[in-house]
Amino acid sequence: MPIAREHRWLYPIDWRELSAFIRFERAKGRCEHCRRPHGRIVRHLGDGLWWDEDRGAWRDDRGRRVRPLGMAEAQFCLDGIAAPSRMRTTRVILASAHLNHDPGDNRPRNLAALCQRCHMRHDAGEHRRRRWQNAFRLRAIRDLFA
């Protein structure tokens, strides 16, 4: 995810190296929440279930292997391709996320390598808070000049 202009000064000069260490050395190129591999196109059902090509198994949104899905649930064919009506594909890109939402706290234990889906789910509350804060600020400015 791109760094917001107003937060850029909070990041250290060596942020690229630190981020690469977290994503590729510590996490070994996989999301630390769901275990999706970086740079790969992953088949998923949109509800958190995804097909792990390396292991030949379905995994949930926590990276745990799930029971074999029935034909009615996954519409899964023998060749590993589900019916196009439910199956989606996504290219996985890892990013380093601040677990406490503080961009100034760059300790390795506060950073996690997350895929897009996990990163958005992790930051959902913070995004809601910022949207509310921005709307509140704009209303306050409008009231000042109205």
C-alpha angles and dihedrals in degrees: 000000000000118000114249113245093237091053099044093096091057093065120085122247091250094052093126092055093044092049092048090050092052094045102040109020103037100028094033092225096305132109109261092220106042102011096234111160121247118248095011128117106239127198113223141166096229095246097082098278113120137174115247105210093190095056099028093231143108115253131196128228090277093054094252120140111251129210115273108281120236123238091255093052103044104011084222119177126211093253093060098258119116125211111287092236093073104017118094132176130218133181106230117227119181123218132180111249129196106233094206093042091241109127090195093061102081100162111139092239089057093052127078133181105237134175120231094267096049092043092053092046091048093049097041095102092046091049090051090050093050093047090052092046092050093047090048091050092049091050090050092051091047091050090051093058100033 
